[in-house]
Amino acid sequence: MPELPDVEVFREYLETTALYKPIARVEVDSSRIFNGISPQLFADKLAGRKFIASSRRGKHLFAHTDSNGVVVLHFGMTGFLKLVHNRDERPKHTRVAFGFTGGSTLAYSCTRLLGKVAYADDEASYVEQKELGPDALAIEYDHFREIVEKSRSGIKSTLMDQTRIAGLGNIYSDEIMYQAGVHPSEPARNLDHAQVKKLFSSMNRVLEVAIRHKANPDEFPSGYLLPHRNAGDHCPRCGSVVRKMSSGGRSARYCPKCQKKS
């Protein structure tokens, strides 16, 4: 599933391909992709408008228009954006296509229809409505520590709760815990201050590295767990077999030697 680094890459892509181009038409393949607005009303609101800026909160991408409204894109497990110049280039599962004056089209593709497209008056109202927590790359340490210390859940569930911290899913929460040496089933409130601080530092470093490498695990530096998540893979640091477990209803991959439970 696209997580914060992936969505930040999509945001950068939208910035370089779709800003300040008049929207001539909006084509919709499936109404199921829309959340809180009909396809026709969505198209009507965007006709003749332009995307003039972008922003992100966790896994949500906001495309701001020159009418003060925002298009909200959530990518589910399989969503992505692609700029094309003719219909034959569109991804197979294009659900919404923003056709610009001049002929190019920004395609939103989502194979499994688990993503969502919405329209909001402004970003703040949408964030409030969805009860999204602070962005994982924007949260201050004191706030992060407070969230962890007050949580009654395991640390993996705490990191993945979008109402607490927005942006982390299965993959990057595993990587953050691995880098910090924290076991995924450790109760969040059992962590001491040193562990919480290391977890916070790891979160920032992992996300920044992932964004810098365009969320491509094959390009990550050595010592990262993400390229070693398949059955039978070995820890890149100690060589132990990477294990899989369930924690708080979520699957987790971890190194039993590098991430010992206290």
C-alpha positions as CSV (number, residue, x, y, z in Angstrom):
1,M,0.0,0.0,0.0
2,P,1.3,3.5,-0.8
3,E,2.5,5.0,2.4
4,L,3.9,8.5,3.2
5,P,7.1,8.2,1.0
6,D,5.1,6.9,-2.0
7,V,2.5,9.7,-1.7
8,E,5.3,12.3,-1.3
9,V,6.7,11.0,-4.6
10,F,3.3,11.3,-6.2
11,R,3.0,14.8,-4.8
12,E,6.3,15.8,-6.4
13,Y,5.1,14.1,-9.7
14,L,1.9,16.1,-9.7
15,E,3.9,19.3,-9.0
16,T,6.1,18.8,-12.1
17,T,3.4,17.5,-14.5
18,A,0.0,19.0,-13.7
19,L,0.1,22.5,-12.2
20,Y,-1.3,25.6,-14.0
21,K,-2.8,23.6,-16.8
22,P,-6.5,24.4,-17.5
23,I,-8.7,21.3,-17.0
24,A,-10.8,20.8,-20.1
25,R,-12.6,17.6,-19.0
26,V,-12.7,15.0,-16.3
27,E,-13.4,11.4,-17.4
28,V,-14.5,8.8,-14.9
29,D,-14.2,5.0,-15.3
30,S,-15.8,4.0,-12.0
31,S,-18.1,6.0,-9.6
32,R,-16.9,3.6,-6.8
33,I,-13.7,5.5,-6.5
34,F,-15.5,8.7,-5.3
35,N,-16.1,9.6,-1.7
36,G,-18.8,12.1,-0.8
37,I,-19.4,13.5,-4.2
38,S,-20.9,12.3,-7.5
39,P,-18.7,12.0,-10.6
40,Q,-20.8,14.6,-12.4
41,L,-20.5,17.2,-9.6
42,F,-16.8,16.5,-9.3
43,A,-16.3,17.1,-13.0
44,D,-18.5,20.3,-12.9
45,K,-16.4,21.7,-10.0
46,L,-13.2,21.2,-11.9
47,A,-14.2,22.3,-15.4
48,G,-12.0,25.2,-16.5
49,R,-10.1,25.2,-13.2
50,K,-6.3,24.6,-12.6
51,F,-4.3,22.9,-10.0
52,I,-2.1,25.6,-8.5
53,A,-0.4,23.8,-5.6
54,S,-0.1,20.5,-3.8
55,S,0.3,19.3,-0.2
56,R,0.2,16.1,1.7
57,R,-1.0,14.8,5.1
58,G,0.1,11.3,5.7
59,K,-1.2,9.1,2.9
60,H,-3.5,11.8,1.5
61,L,-2.5,14.0,-1.4
62,F,-4.2,17.4,-1.9
63,A,-4.3,19.1,-5.2
64,H,-5.3,22.7,-4.6
65,T,-7.3,24.5,-7.3
66,D,-7.6,28.1,-8.3
67,S,-11.2,28.1,-7.0
68,N,-10.0,27.4,-3.4
69,G,-11.3,23.9,-3.4
70,V,-9.0,20.8,-3.2
71,V,-9.0,17.4,-4.9
72,V,-8.1,14.7,-2.4
73,L,-6.4,11.6,-3.6
74,H,-5.9,8.5,-1.5
75,F,-4.2,5.6,-3.3
76,G,-5.3,2.5,-1.5
77,M,-3.0,-0.5,-2.2
78,T,-2.5,0.0,-5.9
79,G,-3.0,3.6,-6.8
80,F,-0.6,5.9,-8.7
81,L,-0.5,8.9,-11.1
82,K,0.7,9.0,-14.7
83,L,0.8,11.9,-17.2
84,V,0.0,10.7,-20.7
85,H,-0.3,12.4,-24.1
86,N,-2.8,10.1,-25.8
87,R,-5.5,7.6,-24.7
88,D,-3.4,4.5,-25.7
89,E,-0.8,5.5,-23.0
90,R,-3.3,5.5,-20.1
91,P,-2.7,2.8,-17.5
92,K,-5.1,-0.1,-17.8
93,H,-7.0,0.6,-14.6
94,T,-7.4,4.4,-15.0
95,R,-10.3,5.4,-12.8
96,V,-10.2,9.2,-13.2
97,A,-8.5,11.2,-16.0
98,F,-7.9,14.9,-15.8
99,G,-7.7,16.1,-19.4
100,F,-5.8,19.4,-19.8
101,T,-6.1,22.0,-22.5
102,G,-3.4,21.1,-25.0
103,G,-4.0,17.3,-25.0
104,S,-2.1,15.9,-22.0
105,T,-4.0,13.9,-19.3
106,L,-3.2,13.1,-15.7
107,A,-4.4,9.6,-15.1
108,Y,-5.3,8.3,-11.6
109,S,-5.0,4.5,-11.8
110,C,-6.2,2.1,-9.0
111,T,-6.4,-1.6,-9.9
112,R,-8.3,-2.8,-6.9
113,L,-10.5,0.2,-6.4
114,L,-9.4,0.6,-2.8
115,G,-8.3,4.2,-3.2
116,K,-10.6,7.2,-3.0
117,V,-11.0,10.5,-4.8
118,A,-12.8,13.3,-3.0
119,Y,-13.4,17.0,-3.2
120,A,-13.2,19.4,-0.2
121,D,-13.6,23.1,0.4
122,D,-10.1,23.2,2.0
123,E,-7.5,20.8,3.3
124,A,-8.1,21.7,7.0
125,S,-11.8,20.8,6.9
126,Y,-11.0,17.4,5.3
127,V,-8.3,16.6,7.8
128,E,-10.7,17.4,10.7
129,Q,-13.5,15.4,9.1
130,K,-11.3,12.3,8.7
131,E,-9.6,12.9,12.1
132,L,-6.2,12.6,10.7
133,G,-3.3,12.9,13.1
134,P,-0.2,15.0,12.5
135,D,1.9,14.1,9.6
136,A,4.7,11.7,10.5
137,L,7.3,14.0,9.0
138,A,5.9,17.1,10.7
139,I,5.2,15.9,14.2
140,E,7.3,17.4,17.0
141,Y,9.2,15.0,19.3
142,D,7.2,16.1,22.4
143,H,3.9,15.3,20.7
144,F,5.3,12.0,19.4
145,R,6.4,11.0,22.9
146,E,3.1,11.9,24.4
147,I,1.3,9.7,21.9
148,V,3.5,6.8,22.6
149,E,3.4,7.1,26.4
150,K,-0.4,7.4,26.5
151,S,-1.1,4.6,24.1
152,R,-2.6,1.3,25.4
153,S,-1.8,-0.5,22.2
154,G,1.3,-2.2,20.9
155,I,3.9,0.1,19.3
156,K,3.2,-1.2,15.8
157,S,-0.5,-0.5,16.1
158,T,0.3,2.9,17.6
159,L,2.5,3.9,14.7
160,M,0.0,2.8,12.2
161,D,-3.0,4.5,13.8
162,Q,-3.8,7.4,11.3
163,T,-5.7,9.4,14.0
164,R,-2.5,9.5,16.0
165,I,0.2,9.8,13.4
166,A,-0.7,10.0,9.7
167,G,1.4,8.3,7.0
168,L,2.8,5.0,8.3
169,G,1.6,1.6,7.2
170,N,2.8,-2.0,7.5
171,I,6.1,-1.6,5.6
172,Y,7.5,1.6,7.0
173,S,6.4,0.9,10.6
174,D,8.4,-2.3,10.4
175,E,11.4,-0.5,9.0
176,I,11.2,2.2,11.7
177,M,11.0,-0.4,14.5
178,Y,13.8,-2.4,13.0
179,Q,16.1,0.6,12.8
180,A,15.3,1.5,16.4
181,G,15.7,-2.1,17.6
182,V,12.1,-2.2,19.0
183,H,10.1,-5.4,18.9
184,P,6.7,-4.9,17.1
185,S,4.6,-6.4,19.9
186,E,6.2,-4.2,22.6
187,P,3.5,-2.3,24.4
188,A,4.0,1.4,23.4
189,R,3.8,2.7,27.0
190,N,6.5,0.2,28.1
191,L,9.2,2.0,26.0
192,D,11.6,4.1,28.0
193,H,12.6,7.7,26.9
194,A,15.7,6.5,25.1
195,Q,13.7,4.0,23.0
196,V,11.1,6.6,22.2
197,K,13.7,9.1,21.1
198,K,15.4,6.5,19.0
199,L,12.1,5.5,17.4
200,F,11.4,9.1,16.6
201,S,14.8,9.6,15.0
202,S,14.5,6.4,13.1
203,M,11.0,7.5,11.8
204,N,12.4,10.7,10.4
205,R,15.5,9.1,8.9
206,V,13.7,6.2,7.3
207,L,11.0,8.4,5.7
208,E,13.6,10.9,4.4
209,V,15.7,8.1,2.9
210,A,12.7,6.5,1.3
211,I,11.6,9.8,-0.3
212,R,15.1,10.5,-1.5
213,H,15.2,7.1,-3.2
214,K,11.7,7.6,-4.7
215,A,10.3,4.8,-2.4
216,N,12.3,2.2,-4.3
217,P,13.6,-0.4,-1.8
218,D,16.2,-1.7,-4.3
219,E,18.0,1.7,-4.0
220,F,18.0,1.9,-0.2
221,P,21.3,1.9,1.6
222,S,22.5,-1.4,3.0
223,G,21.2,-2.2,6.5
224,Y,17.6,-1.7,5.7
225,L,15.0,-4.4,6.3
226,L,12.6,-3.4,3.5
227,P,14.4,-5.3,0.7
228,H,14.5,-8.4,2.9
229,R,10.8,-9.0,3.7
230,N,10.1,-12.3,1.8
231,A,10.0,-15.7,3.4
232,G,13.4,-17.1,4.1
233,D,15.2,-13.7,3.8
234,H,17.9,-12.8,6.3
235,C,18.5,-9.8,8.4
236,P,21.0,-7.5,6.6
237,R,22.9,-6.8,9.8
238,C,23.1,-10.1,11.8
239,G,22.1,-12.7,9.2
240,S,19.2,-14.1,11.3
241,V,16.1,-15.3,9.4
242,V,13.5,-12.5,9.3
243,R,10.4,-13.6,11.0
244,K,6.7,-12.8,10.5
245,M,4.2,-12.3,13.3
246,S,0.8,-10.8,14.0
247,S,0.6,-7.8,16.3
248,G,-2.6,-6.1,17.1
249,G,-4.2,-7.6,14.0
250,R,-1.4,-6.5,11.8
251,S,1.3,-8.6,10.2
252,A,4.9,-7.6,11.0
253,R,8.4,-8.6,9.9
254,Y,11.2,-8.3,12.3
255,C,14.6,-9.7,13.2
256,P,14.4,-11.8,16.4
257,K,18.0,-11.0,17.3
258,C,18.1,-7.2,16.5
259,Q,14.6,-6.6,18.0
260,K,14.3,-8.4,21.2
261,K,11.3,-7.9,23.4
262,S,12.0,-6.5,26.8
